[in-house]
Amino acid sequence: TAHTYRNMSENTHEEEIKKFFNDIDVNGSGSLEVVELKRLFGKNAETVAAELDGIGNGGNGDGVVSLDELQSFFNNIKANTDAAGKDGEAAVKKALKGLRVTLEKAPKEEVPPPAEAPVEEAPKEEAPVEEAPKEEAPV
């Protein structure tokens, strides 16, 4: 039953993490880039991104933070807090609340614009240039 309880407990914060992730992912790419993390972590955004995306957190090292990587981070907070004999779920909720407050206070002008697919222009066809036949100089 401990295993079932653990999974149920992890699921209690999963939806909140997903909502938080979507609030940070302002360009809708499905991953958190450093520029988006700067609203929360300022000049430490690159370090935080590397940590969340890192192999030690179950990440893949691709330079962006996925929802799974963010959830893994919070699951690690919970597991470590539980292992220390404290309430891991409360620790996750407290961490999420603190990050939410920071996000709400972050200046809006730092938010990158939504990502747009680059518009590729069709190559312009140039009319073929006809060269005049060259006259051979008399020898």
C-alpha positions, 0 to 999 in steps of 0.5 A: 500500500505504501507504493500506491500511496506514494503514487497517489501522493505524487499525483496530488501536485502533478496538475499544479506543476503542469499549470505552473509549467504552462504559465512559464511556457509563454511561447507555447513551445512545450518546453521551458527555454532559458529566456522564459526561466529568467522571469523566475530566476534572473541571471541564474536562469541558465544554471537552473535550466541546466540543473532541471535538464541535467541527467541527475534530475532524469533530464536529457541534457537538451538545453530546455526543460520539459514538463517531465523534467520539472515534475521529476524535480518536484518529485525529488523534493518530495522524496528527499523531504519524506526521507528526512521524516518531514511532509514532502507534499507540503514541501512541494506545495510551499516551493510551488507557492513561492515560485508562483509569487515570484512569477506574479511579481516578475516584470511583464516586459521580460516575457518573450513573445509567443513563438511563431513558425518562421515564414519562409519566402518562396525563392523568387524565380528570376527570368532567364537572362538571354545572352546575345551571341558573341561575335567572333573577331576576325583573325 
